[in-house]
Amino acid sequence: MSQRRQTSIFALSVIVLLSFASCVASAVAIKPATPTHASDLNAIASRIDTANLTTGLVTVPTALIAQVTGNLLSPAQKVQLTQLPIPIVAPTILPASFRLVRAQGEAGKYANGDDDSGYAIDYEGAQNTCLSIRSSKDGPRGLEKVTQVQTRFGLVTVYQEKLRDGKSLVSFLGLKGNPTLVSGGTLPDNRAPAGWKRCRAVSVETYTQVLKSLAVVK
């Protein structure tokens, strides 16, 4: 074989290899990454929201991208709570990373015979955030109105309470036992000196999604 023919074959082989490498590089460059963690999903949602601000498309709330379905109550906890003579309300959707830290209730009566039963269901999330459903003797007096949300229990007002080191979000459902949804303030913690620790409120957007999901436990 002549030297010129050998050179031509070598040059053609190099061209073919370079073309194949270019195609592979292009395919890798356009292949979308598959998110496997909530942080990846939130980052994608953030980019989507930013793009939608300029295009006018409807945005997708980040709080709905990753979430926990259900109230996380065990069958035994449900039985114990639903024996109380008051409706037990709990979320059916929680933000991702939230876990149940307490679920307890107690039946009781005042001296005049009126019912004094109550319960508390507390959840803790990432970055020391918290959500709680608790029976309460309080009301909205002195609290700042934030918004109103349509729920299974009618139109409910969301209030904000300013605390020494932050704020809390509070809603009163208007049911027997005066259940309230609270985010921010305190959370039970056996490791804390007084059995309680400070916790932070979730965003108003996340709070309203949880508020909309509240339902009576059966």
MOHU-V241365 format. One record per residue. RES is the residue in one letter. PHI is phi in degrees with one decimal (none if undefined). PSI is psi in whole degrees, 0 to 359 (* if undefined). OMEGA is omega as a letter, one per 20 degrees, with the letter a starting at -180 (999 if undefined). Layout:
BEGIN
RES/PHI/PSI/OMEGA ; RES/PHI/PSI/OMEGA
END
This chain:
BEGIN
M/none/136/a ; S/-71.2/158/r ; Q/-65.3/325/a ; R/-64.8/319/a ; R/-66.5/321/r ; Q/-61.9/320/r ; T/-64.1/319/a ; S/-64.4/318/r ; I/-64.5/319/r ; F/-62.7/316/a ; A/-63.7/319/r ; L/-63.9/320/r ; S/-62.9/319/r ; V/-63.3/319/a ; I/-63.1/316/r ; V/-62.3/315/a ; L/-63.3/318/r ; L/-63.7/321/r ; S/-64.8/317/r ; F/-63.1/317/r ; A/-62.7/322/a ; S/-65.7/320/r ; C/-64.5/316/r ; V/-61.4/315/a ; A/-62.2/322/r ; S/-66.6/319/a ; A/-63.2/318/r ; V/-65.3/322/a ; A/-67.9/329/a ; I/-99.3/355/r ; K/-72.6/122/a ; P/-70.3/143/r ; A/-73.0/144/r ; T/-97.1/111/a ; P/-69.3/137/a ; T/-120.7/354/a ; H/-128.0/159/r ; A/-61.1/326/r ; S/-64.4/323/r ; D/-64.7/317/r ; L/-63.8/319/r ; N/-65.6/323/r ; A/-64.5/319/r ; I/-65.1/317/r ; A/-60.7/322/r ; S/-62.7/318/r ; R/-67.2/322/r ; I/-63.2/315/a ; D/-61.8/318/a ; T/-62.3/319/r ; A/-66.6/322/a ; N/-68.3/333/r ; L/-61.3/330/a ; T/-94.6/338/a ; T/-99.6/345/a ; G/83.3/10/r ; L/-76.6/159/r ; V/-71.0/132/a ; T/-84.5/157/r ; V/-104.9/117/a ; P/-57.6/132/a ; T/-58.5/326/a ; A/-60.8/337/a ; L/-93.3/350/a ; I/-65.2/316/a ; A/-133.4/124/a ; Q/-153.2/166/r ; V/-106.9/128/r ; T/-93.4/133/r ; G/103.4/166/a ; N/-91.6/357/r ; L/67.9/8/r ; L/-75.0/139/r ; S/-78.0/161/r ; P/-55.2/320/r ; A/-65.7/320/r ; Q/-65.3/321/r ; K/-63.3/317/r ; V/-61.7/314/a ; Q/-63.3/318/a ; L/-73.9/317/a ; T/-73.9/354/r ; Q/-78.5/346/r ; L/-70.0/151/a ; P/-82.5/30/r ; I/-136.8/153/r ; P/-68.1/137/r ; I/-101.3/120/a ; V/-110.3/139/r ; A/-149.2/156/r ; P/-71.5/150/r ; T/-104.9/353/r ; I/-136.2/134/r ; L/-129.1/152/r ; P/-62.4/151/r ; A/-57.2/145/r ; S/88.1/349/a ; F/-75.1/143/r ; R/-133.8/154/r ; L/-78.9/130/r ; V/-114.9/341/r ; R/-159.7/143/r ; A/-151.1/107/a ; Q/-151.1/155/r ; G/-147.5/165/a ; E/-150.1/132/r ; A/-86.1/144/r ; G/-164.3/166/r ; K/-138.7/148/r ; Y/-75.2/170/a ; A/-61.7/331/a ; N/-85.6/3/r ; G/97.0/350/r ; D/-67.7/150/a ; D/-70.1/138/r ; D/-131.3/33/r ; S/-75.5/152/r ; G/-156.4/166/r ; Y/-152.7/165/r ; A/-146.0/132/r ; I/-127.2/117/a ; D/-119.5/139/r ; Y/-127.1/145/r ; E/-122.4/139/a ; G/-123.8/189/a ; A/-63.7/154/r ; Q/57.5/35/r ; N/60.8/33/r ; T/-86.5/161/a ; C/-149.9/155/r ; L/-141.3/137/a ; S/-142.0/144/r ; I/-112.3/119/a ; R/-139.0/141/r ; S/-64.7/149/a ; S/-146.2/153/r ; K/-101.1/0/a ; D/-91.2/177/r ; G/-143.2/184/a ; P/-81.8/6/a ; R/-57.6/127/r ; G/84.5/358/a ; L/-92.3/151/a ; E/-87.2/127/r ; K/-74.9/133/a ; V/-104.5/309/a ; T/-165.2/176/r ; Q/-124.5/142/a ; V/-131.2/134/r ; Q/-80.5/123/a ; T/-126.1/181/r ; R/-63.9/342/a ; F/-105.5/16/a ; G/101.7/192/a ; L/-77.4/121/a ; V/-117.5/136/r ; T/-90.3/136/r ; V/-98.1/127/r ; Y/-112.8/159/r ; Q/-121.7/132/r ; E/-114.9/126/r ; K/-82.5/127/r ; L/-108.0/172/a ; R/-60.1/322/a ; D/-123.9/29/r ; G/162.2/219/r ; K/-150.9/167/r ; S/-134.2/154/r ; L/-108.6/134/a ; V/-137.8/138/r ; S/-136.5/140/r ; F/-108.6/125/a ; L/-87.0/347/r ; G/74.4/25/r ; L/-105.9/168/r ; K/-59.4/134/a ; G/93.1/352/r ; N/50.3/57/r ; P/-67.3/140/r ; T/-128.4/144/r ; L/-98.3/122/a ; V/-124.1/138/r ; S/-133.5/123/a ; G/99.3/154/a ; G/114.6/256/a ; T/-134.4/158/a ; L/-141.9/138/r ; P/-63.9/136/a ; D/-152.2/111/a ; N/-63.8/339/a ; R/-83.4/344/a ; A/-78.5/150/a ; P/-54.1/318/a ; A/-101.1/8/a ; G/84.5/4/r ; W/-137.1/151/r ; K/-134.0/157/r ; R/-73.7/147/r ; C/-143.4/163/a ; R/-102.6/152/r ; A/-78.4/149/r ; V/-76.8/175/r ; S/-67.8/158/r ; V/-59.4/321/r ; E/-59.8/311/r ; T/-64.6/318/a ; Y/-58.7/314/a ; T/-66.8/327/r ; Q/-65.5/318/r ; V/-66.3/319/r ; L/-59.6/317/r ; K/-64.5/332/a ; S/-84.6/350/a ; L/-58.5/138/r ; A/-148.8/157/r ; V/-72.7/131/r ; V/-76.3/132/a ; K/-119.0/*/999
END
